[in-house]
Amino acid sequence: MTKDNSIYLYPYQSDMVSRIEKAFMPYHSVMVQMPTGTGKTHIIGAIARSYISKGHTVFVIAHRRELVAQAQNTLQPEFGIRKGS
């Protein structure tokens, strides 16, 4: 596992983070699809923290309030990303 500040990313998660960051180079948006339980929220958190640290604004949007709450509950304590950051 790779340490990513307060959390650990598995190698497949670190690989996905790299692939997503590379995909953002030529595009303004990227869609990622992964199975349930593979750590999508942690991947989003790692990418969001990276972009926020570079002065960018990041929006995490989901189609269900429960998913937004789940993301917020993960991003706040594990990544130091707050609502409104």
N, CA, C and O of each residue as an XYZ file, in Angstrom:
340
protein
N       0.835     -1.189      0.000
C       0.000      0.000      0.000
C       0.873      1.243      0.000
O       1.977      1.248      0.544
N       0.361      2.289     -0.616
C       1.057      3.568     -0.657
C       0.432      4.495      0.366
O      -0.790      4.631      0.419
N       1.269      5.141      1.187
C       0.738      6.084      2.172
C       0.381      7.381      1.475
O       1.191      7.940      0.736
N      -0.830      7.860      1.709
C      -1.299      9.122      1.149
C      -1.771      9.977      2.317
O      -2.962     10.007      2.627
N      -0.828     10.680      2.973
C      -1.037     11.425      4.222
C      -1.708     10.542      5.270
O      -1.048      9.654      5.808
N      -2.975     10.740      5.583
C      -3.593     10.034      6.691
C      -4.210      8.702      6.292
O      -4.715      7.997      7.167
N      -4.198      8.330      5.058
C      -4.780      7.064      4.630
C      -3.777      6.317      3.761
O      -2.789      6.881      3.292
N      -4.053      5.061      3.564
C      -3.236      4.235      2.683
C      -4.029      3.911      1.433
O      -5.208      3.567      1.509
N      -3.383      4.021      0.285
C      -3.999      3.608     -0.966
C      -3.349      2.303     -1.391
O      -2.126      2.168     -1.353
N      -4.159      1.359     -1.790
C      -3.641      0.117     -2.355
C      -3.004      0.424     -3.705
O      -3.311      1.455     -4.304
N      -2.135     -0.436     -4.190
C      -1.487     -0.173     -5.482
C      -2.481      0.090     -6.622
O      -2.241      0.967     -7.452
N      -3.595     -0.658     -6.675
C      -4.561     -0.424     -7.745
C      -5.227      0.943     -7.597
O      -5.614      1.548     -8.597
N      -5.368      1.439     -6.361
C      -5.937      2.766     -6.149
C      -4.932      3.847     -6.562
O      -5.305      4.830     -7.203
N      -3.677      3.667     -6.199
C      -2.639      4.625     -6.606
C      -2.525      4.673     -8.122
O      -2.354      5.742     -8.708
N      -2.622      3.507     -8.752
C      -2.588      3.442    -10.213
C      -3.767      4.210    -10.808
O      -3.604      4.936    -11.789
N      -4.949      4.053    -10.221
C      -6.131      4.757    -10.723
C      -5.979      6.259    -10.541
O      -6.370      7.023    -11.423
N      -5.419      6.704     -9.412
C      -5.179      8.130     -9.198
C      -4.275      8.666    -10.307
O      -4.555      9.719    -10.880
N      -3.206      7.957    -10.609
C      -2.288      8.387    -11.676
C      -2.982      8.433    -13.024
O      -2.785      9.370    -13.797
N      -3.796      7.421    -13.307
C      -4.506      7.373    -14.589
C      -5.512      8.513    -14.712
O      -5.673      9.091    -15.787
N      -6.184      8.833    -13.619
C      -7.163      9.925    -13.640
C      -6.456     11.263    -13.830
O      -6.888     12.085    -14.639
N      -5.369     11.483    -13.087
C      -4.632     12.742    -13.235
C      -4.104     12.895    -14.658
O      -4.120     13.997    -15.208
N      -3.642     11.817    -15.250
C      -3.171     11.850    -16.638
C      -4.334     12.146    -17.590
O      -4.171     12.889    -18.558
N      -5.503     11.567    -17.317
C      -6.671     11.790    -18.180
C      -7.146     13.237    -18.120
O      -7.715     13.736    -19.091
N      -6.923     13.925    -16.990
C      -7.327     15.324    -16.863
C      -6.453     16.265    -17.686
O      -6.847     17.404    -17.935
N      -5.289     15.819    -18.107
C      -4.409     16.699    -18.883
C      -5.067     17.187    -20.172
O      -5.078     18.394    -20.415
N      -5.616     16.306    -21.007
C      -6.237     16.804    -22.236
C      -7.739     17.101    -22.104
O      -8.328     17.682    -23.016
N      -8.369     16.709    -20.976
C      -9.818     16.858    -20.832
C     -10.171     17.662    -19.589
O      -9.385     17.736    -18.645
N     -11.366     18.270    -19.594
C     -11.846     19.047    -18.455
C     -12.648     18.204    -17.477
O     -12.845     18.605    -16.330
N     -13.112     17.043    -17.915
C     -13.852     16.150    -17.030
C     -13.479     14.710    -17.366
O     -13.123     14.383    -18.498
N     -13.573     13.876    -16.361
C     -13.216     12.470    -16.504
C     -14.264     11.658    -15.763
O     -14.673     12.034    -14.664
N     -14.704     10.553    -16.344
C     -15.654      9.654    -15.699
C     -14.911      8.386    -15.319
O     -14.201      7.802    -16.137
N     -15.077      7.966    -14.075
C     -14.421      6.774    -13.573
C     -15.489      5.818    -13.071
O     -16.405      6.219    -12.352
N     -15.370      4.563    -13.448
C     -16.315      3.545    -13.001
C     -15.519      2.413    -12.366
O     -14.618      1.845    -12.984
N     -15.863      2.099    -11.134
C     -15.201      1.010    -10.412
C     -16.251      0.243     -9.619
O     -17.278      0.812     -9.250
N     -16.012     -1.033     -9.351
C     -16.979     -1.831     -8.582
C     -17.168     -1.321     -7.157
O     -16.326     -0.593     -6.631
N     -18.258     -1.704     -6.552
C     -18.545     -1.393     -5.158
C     -17.418     -1.923     -4.274
O     -16.945     -3.046     -4.453
N     -16.998     -1.096     -3.320
C     -16.012     -1.536     -2.344
C     -14.561     -1.414     -2.772
O     -13.675     -1.928     -2.090
N     -14.300     -0.747     -3.886
C     -12.915     -0.637     -4.362
C     -12.235      0.658     -3.908
O     -11.072      0.893     -4.238
N     -12.941      1.486     -3.163
C     -12.310      2.685     -2.606
C     -12.410      3.917     -3.482
O     -11.493      4.736     -3.513
N     -13.519      4.052     -4.195
C     -13.691      5.227     -5.064
C     -13.636      6.522     -4.265
O     -13.061      7.507     -4.727
N     -14.225      6.534     -3.076
C     -14.228      7.753     -2.271
C     -12.809      8.121     -1.850
O     -12.466      9.303     -1.829
N     -11.985      7.142     -1.518
C     -10.594      7.427     -1.165
C      -9.821      7.946     -2.368
O      -8.971      8.825     -2.228
N     -10.105      7.415     -3.528
C      -9.459      7.886     -4.762
C      -9.864      9.328     -5.037
O      -9.024     10.164     -5.369
N     -11.161      9.616     -4.896
C     -11.638     10.983     -5.082
C     -10.953     11.911     -4.085
O     -10.537     13.015     -4.438
N     -10.839     11.459     -2.839
C     -10.201     12.275     -1.810
C      -8.753     12.591     -2.130
O      -8.308     13.725     -1.953
N      -8.011     11.590     -2.602
C      -6.604     11.809     -2.949
C      -6.475     12.815     -4.091
O      -5.606     13.686     -4.064
N      -7.335     12.691     -5.083
C      -7.295     13.607     -6.224
C      -7.739     15.001     -5.799
O      -7.113     15.995     -6.170
N      -8.815     15.078     -5.024
C      -9.318     16.380     -4.571
C      -8.279     17.109     -3.743
O      -8.052     18.303     -3.942
N      -7.649     16.409     -2.820
C      -6.633     17.050     -1.978
C      -5.478     17.579     -2.827
O      -4.968     18.672     -2.580
N      -5.075     16.802     -3.821
C      -3.995     17.231     -4.704
C      -4.370     18.511     -5.440
O      -3.575     19.448     -5.509
N      -5.581     18.548     -5.991
C      -6.016     19.729     -6.737
C      -6.227     20.935     -5.824
O      -5.879     22.057     -6.193
N      -6.790     20.716     -4.639
C      -7.005     21.815     -3.696
C      -5.668     22.397     -3.267
O      -5.537     23.614     -3.134
N      -4.668     21.539     -3.050
C      -3.349     22.027     -2.628
C      -2.687     22.880     -3.707
O      -1.778     23.657     -3.416
N      -3.144     22.736     -4.954
C      -2.620     23.536     -6.062
C      -3.467     24.779     -6.323
O      -3.251     25.494     -7.301
N      -4.450     25.033     -5.424
C      -5.271     26.228     -5.541
C      -6.528     26.067     -6.374
O      -7.218     27.050     -6.644
N      -6.838     24.853     -6.783
C      -8.038     24.605     -7.581
C      -9.250     24.394     -6.676
O      -9.109     24.066     -5.498
N     -10.426     24.583     -7.234
C     -11.674     24.285     -6.552
C     -12.163     22.933     -7.047
O     -12.091     22.635     -8.239
N     -12.656     22.121     -6.129
C     -13.129     20.783     -6.470
C     -14.562     20.637     -5.988
O     -14.880     20.971     -4.847
N     -15.418     20.139     -6.857
C     -16.795     19.827     -6.498
C     -16.971     18.323     -6.558
O     -16.607     17.689     -7.548
N     -17.529     17.749     -5.500
C     -17.869     16.327     -5.490
C     -19.383     16.264     -5.531
O     -20.063     16.728     -4.615
N     -19.897     15.692     -6.592
C     -21.340     15.669     -6.830
C     -21.799     14.228     -6.970
O     -21.131     13.417     -7.613
N     -22.936     13.910     -6.369
C     -23.509     12.572     -6.488
C     -25.009     12.701     -6.666
O     -25.601     13.732     -6.344
N     -25.613     11.652     -7.178
C     -27.048     11.701     -7.465
C     -27.927     11.342     -6.264
O     -29.153     11.372     -6.371
N     -27.327     11.007     -5.137
C     -28.097     10.681     -3.940
C     -27.462     11.365     -2.734
O     -26.239     11.418     -2.605
N     -28.314     11.888     -1.856
C     -27.818     12.567     -0.652
C     -26.953     11.646      0.206
O     -25.979     12.089      0.814
N     -27.315     10.362      0.251
C     -26.547      9.410      1.049
C     -25.105      9.307      0.543
O     -24.171      9.179      1.335
N     -24.933      9.365     -0.766
C     -23.590      9.289     -1.343
C     -22.797     10.558     -1.052
O     -21.589     10.500     -0.821
N     -23.471     11.695     -1.062
C     -22.805     12.954     -0.711
C     -22.380     12.902      0.756
O     -21.259     13.291      1.084
N     -23.252     12.429      1.638
C     -22.926     12.315      3.064
C     -21.757     11.345      3.268
O     -20.866     11.614      4.073
N     -21.755     10.226      2.550
C     -20.666      9.258      2.653
C     -19.343      9.897      2.236
O     -18.328      9.741      2.914
N     -19.365     10.606      1.133
C     -18.139     11.262      0.659
C     -17.668     12.295      1.668
O     -16.480     12.366      1.983
N     -18.595     13.093      2.176
C     -18.230     14.123      3.153
C     -17.651     13.481      4.408
O     -16.648     13.959      4.938
N     -18.267     12.412      4.888
C     -17.795     11.745      6.107
C     -16.415     11.127      5.915
O     -15.665     11.005      6.884
N     -16.064     10.740      4.714
C     -14.738     10.191      4.431
C     -13.733     11.301      4.187
O     -12.619     11.254      4.708
N     -14.112     12.298      3.401
C     -13.171     13.341      3.005
C     -12.760     14.237      4.164
O     -11.609     14.668      4.225
N     -13.671     14.524      5.077
C     -13.333     15.426      6.185
C     -12.265     14.843      7.104
O     -11.202     15.449      7.243
N     -12.499     13.700      7.734
C     -11.496     13.224      8.698
C     -10.242     12.634      8.058
O      -9.152     12.787      8.608
N     -10.362     11.981      6.941
C      -9.228     11.257      6.379
C      -8.360     12.115      5.461
O      -7.174     11.836      5.288
N      -8.946     13.152      4.875
C      -8.194     13.969      3.928
C      -8.095     15.422      4.335
O      -7.399     16.200      3.682
N      -8.778     15.804      5.404
C      -8.743     17.197      5.828
C      -9.480     18.121      4.882
O      -9.265     19.333      4.893
N     -10.358     17.545      4.055
C     -11.142     18.343      3.107
C     -12.497     18.616      3.751
O     -13.209     17.689      4.137
N     -12.841     19.883      3.860
C     -14.088     20.261      4.500
C     -15.110     20.693      3.467
O     -14.776     21.068      2.343
N     -16.344     20.630      3.877
C     -17.421     21.169      3.079
C     -17.147     22.644      2.887
O     -16.929     23.367      3.859
N     -17.154     23.098      1.645
C     -16.878     24.488      1.360
C     -15.414     24.795      1.147
O     -15.055     25.955      0.944
N     -14.544     23.774      1.187
C     -13.102     24.006      0.953
C     -12.841     24.347     -0.481
O     -11.692     24.573     -0.862
